[in-house]
């Protein structure tokens, strides 16, 4: 089976410990696909280049990065130009023959551009935004990923997709990871973040929801906020695509896969399932998002 790991791109991320864990799994015969984010570095580069990030808020409360043409260029520099190559280099240093891919490579990720976004303005009015270069994943080139995996490579995927008209598009990393996991028939998707899981109370890090069964997700989506809501949407899409469980947390990869966080399962019978390969002592350090 194939494991898909999403490494977050938010503030304070330290990818080294999770890369070491991934390398250990690969050496033991596990096939792993890595997907990463790039939000914090994109924000920092945008500030340095005098083009600060803007956020669009949809009428349903969902937020997204406003990706005009200049922001798209900055985003591509961050996710494909820097973060992707850094992760590949880290994996190579650990003895893993990794290969970096942006979603535009080999048509790995095809997406439909959101040509008309409805956004709530500060005065409460709703405006239609038509110059945004973000998209919704529609297709994953699973044969390309399988070809690499079968040849002994570990793919590292940057969330930059190819639009239906050949344009580059900003796509959400969590939902990319979900689409990749579903396309490959992965049993498990791990999403590493800077919170211990879905919290009942944002002010209390101990209020983690330990397990959710697929049919309960709509109820939890009603109060999840910010980036966590998109992670739950990604989990919902992964489960609908045949993935058995999605593990969300902030500890070591081994701990998150063993259930230290929120486990979202296709059914109650696989809520807390964990393969023995994942039940090893965690390496030092944490991944933060």
C-alpha positions in Angstrom: 0.0 0.0 0.0 1.0 3.6 -0.5 1.1 6.2 2.3 0.5 9.9 1.5 1.9 12.5 3.8 1.0 16.2 3.7 3.7 18.4 5.3 2.2 21.8 6.2 3.7 25.1 5.0 2.7 27.4 7.8 4.7 29.4 10.3 7.3 27.6 12.4 7.5 24.4 10.3 10.5 22.1 10.8 10.4 19.4 8.2 13.6 17.6 9.2 12.1 15.2 11.8 9.2 14.1 9.6 11.6 13.7 6.6 13.7 11.4 8.8 10.6 9.4 9.6 9.6 9.2 6.0 13.1 8.0 5.1 12.9 5.3 7.7 9.6 4.0 6.3 10.9 4.1 2.7 14.0 2.1 3.8 11.7 -0.5 5.3 9.8 -0.9 2.0 6.9 1.5 2.4 5.9 3.5 -0.7 5.4 7.2 0.3 4.2 10.2 -1.6 4.8 13.6 0.0 2.7 16.7 -0.6 3.6 20.0 0.9 2.3 23.5 1.5 3.9 26.9 1.3 1.6 29.5 2.9 4.1 31.1 5.3 7.0 31.4 2.8 4.5 32.8 0.2 3.4 35.4 2.8 7.0 36.4 3.6 8.0 36.7 -0.1 4.9 38.7 -0.8 5.8 41.2 1.9 9.4 41.5 0.7 8.3 42.1 -2.8 5.8 44.8 -1.9 2.7 42.7 -2.7 1.2 41.7 0.6 -1.2 38.8 0.9 -4.9 39.4 0.7 -7.6 37.0 1.9 -10.9 36.4 0.2 -13.8 35.3 2.4 -16.7 33.5 0.7 -20.3 34.0 1.9 -20.1 30.6 3.6 -17.1 31.7 5.7 -14.5 29.8 3.8 -11.3 31.8 3.3 -8.7 31.6 0.6 -5.6 33.4 -0.7 -6.4 36.0 -3.3 -4.2 34.8 -6.1 -3.8 37.5 -8.8 -1.1 37.2 -11.5 1.7 38.6 -9.3 0.7 36.5 -6.3 0.7 33.4 -8.5 4.3 34.1 -9.6 5.4 34.6 -5.9 3.5 31.4 -4.9 5.2 29.4 -7.6 8.6 30.7 -6.5 7.9 29.6 -2.9 6.3 26.2 -3.4 8.0 24.9 -6.5 11.2 26.9 -6.4 12.2 26.7 -2.8 10.2 24.4 -0.5 10.0 21.5 -3.0 13.7 21.5 -3.7 14.5 21.8 0.0 12.4 18.7 0.9 13.9 16.7 -2.0 17.4 17.6 -0.8 16.5 16.6 2.8 15.2 13.3 1.6 18.3 12.7 -0.5 20.5 13.5 2.5 18.6 10.7 4.3 19.2 8.2 1.6 15.9 8.5 -0.2 15.9 8.9 -4.0 13.2 11.6 -4.0 12.0 13.5 -7.1 10.3 16.9 -6.9 7.3 17.6 -9.0 5.0 20.6 -9.3 1.5 19.7 -10.4 2.1 21.2 -13.8 4.9 18.6 -14.5 3.6 15.7 -16.7 0.1 17.1 -16.1 0.3 15.6 -12.6 -2.5 17.8 -11.3 -5.3 19.2 -13.5 -7.6 21.8 -12.0 -10.5 23.9 -13.1 -9.9 27.6 -12.5 -12.4 29.4 -10.2 -13.3 32.2 -12.7 -15.9 33.9 -10.6 -15.4 34.0 -6.8 -18.0 35.6 -4.6 -16.2 37.4 -1.8 -17.6 39.4 1.2 -16.1 42.9 1.4 -15.3 44.7 4.7 -18.5 46.7 4.3 -20.5 43.4 4.1 -21.3 43.6 0.4 -20.6 40.6 -1.8 -18.3 41.2 -4.9 -17.5 38.8 -7.7 -13.7 38.4 -8.2 -12.7 37.4 -11.7 -8.9 37.7 -11.8 -8.1 35.0 -9.3 -5.7 32.1 -10.3 -6.8 29.4 -7.9 -8.4 26.2 -8.8 -10.2 23.0 -7.8 -8.4 19.7 -8.5 -10.2 17.6 -11.1 -7.6 15.0 -12.1 -4.5 13.4 -10.8 -2.0 11.6 -13.1 -1.8 8.5 -10.9 0.0 6.5 -13.6 2.9 8.9 -13.4 3.2 8.6 -9.6 2.9 4.8 -9.8 5.7 4.7 -12.4 8.0 6.7 -10.1 7.1 4.6 -7.1 7.6 1.3 -8.9 11.0 2.6 -10.1 12.0 3.3 -6.4 11.5 7.1 -6.4 9.7 9.0 -3.6 7.6 11.8 -5.3 7.4 15.2 -3.5 4.5 17.2 -4.9 4.2 21.0 -4.9 0.5 22.2 -5.0 0.7 24.1 -8.3 -1.8 22.7 -10.9 -2.3 23.0 -14.6 -5.5 24.7 -15.6 -7.8 23.4 -18.4 -6.4 26.2 -20.6 -2.8 25.5 -19.7 -2.5 28.2 -17.0 -0.8 27.6 -13.7 -3.1 27.6 -10.7 -2.8 27.8 -6.9 -4.5 24.8 -5.4 -5.0 23.9 -1.7 -2.3 21.5 -0.4 -4.6 19.5 1.9 -7.1 18.8 -0.9 -4.2 18.0 -3.3 -3.1 15.4 -0.8 -6.6 14.0 -0.5 -6.9 13.8 -4.3 -3.5 12.1 -4.6 -4.4 9.6 -1.9 -7.7 8.7 -3.5 -6.1 8.4 -7.0 -3.4 6.0 -5.7 -5.8 3.9 -3.6 -3.8 4.8 -0.5 -5.1 3.3 2.8 -4.0 6.3 4.9 -3.5 10.0 4.5 -1.5 11.9 7.2 -1.9 15.6 7.5 0.6 17.2 9.7 -0.3 20.6 11.2 0.5 22.9 14.2 -2.5 22.0 16.2 -3.0 18.6 17.9 -6.1 17.8 15.8 -9.7 19.1 15.5 -10.4 21.0 18.7 -13.8 21.3 20.3 -12.5 24.5 22.0 -9.9 26.5 20.1 -8.6 27.9 23.4 -8.1 24.4 24.9 -5.5 22.2 23.1 -6.6 19.3 25.2 -10.1 19.3 23.6 -9.1 17.2 20.7 -11.8 15.2 18.9 -10.0 11.8 18.8 -12.1 10.0 16.2 -14.7 10.9 13.6 -16.6 8.4 11.3 -17.2 9.6 7.8 -21.0 10.0 8.2 -20.4 12.4 11.1 -18.1 14.8 9.2 -20.8 17.3 8.2 -21.6 18.0 11.8 -18.0 18.7 12.6 -17.6 20.9 9.5 -20.2 23.2 10.9 -17.9 24.5 13.6 -14.4 23.8 12.3 -12.7 27.1 11.5 -9.9 28.5 9.3 -7.4 26.0 7.8 -8.9 23.1 9.8 -12.1 23.3 7.8 -10.2 22.8 4.6 -8.4 19.8 6.2 -11.8 18.3 7.0 -13.0 18.9 3.5 -9.9 17.2 2.2 -10.6 14.3 4.6 -14.1 14.1 3.3 -12.9 14.0 -0.3 -10.3 11.4 0.5 -12.7 9.0 2.2 -15.2 9.5 -0.7 -12.4 8.4 -3.0 -11.7 5.2 -1.1 -9.1 6.2 1.5 -9.8 4.3 4.7 -8.6 6.9 7.2 -7.2 10.4 7.5 -4.9 11.2 10.5 -4.5 14.9 11.5 -2.1 16.0 14.2 1.0 17.9 15.2 3.2 15.2 16.8 5.7 13.0 15.0 4.5 11.2 11.9 4.6 7.9 13.8 2.5 9.3 16.6 -0.1 10.9 14.3 -0.4 7.6 12.3 -0.9 5.7 15.6 -3.8 8.0 16.5 -2.2 10.9 18.4 -4.6 13.5 17.0 -7.8 13.3 15.1 -8.5 10.1 13.1 -11.2 10.4 10.5 -12.3 6.9 9.3 -14.4 5.5 6.6 -16.2 3.3 9.1 -16.2 2.6 12.8 -14.3 -0.7 12.1 -11.2 1.2 11.0 -11.3 4.2 13.4 -8.1 3.4 15.2 -6.4 0.9 12.9 -2.6 1.3 12.6 -0.2 -0.9 10.8 2.7 -2.1 13.0 5.1 -0.2 10.8 3.7 3.0 12.2 3.9 2.0 15.8 7.6 2.8 16.3 9.0 5.4 18.7 8.8 8.9 17.3 12.0 10.7 16.4 12.7 14.0 18.3 11.2 17.2 17.0 7.8 18.2 15.7 6.3 19.4 12.5 4.4 22.7 12.8 2.0 24.4 10.5 
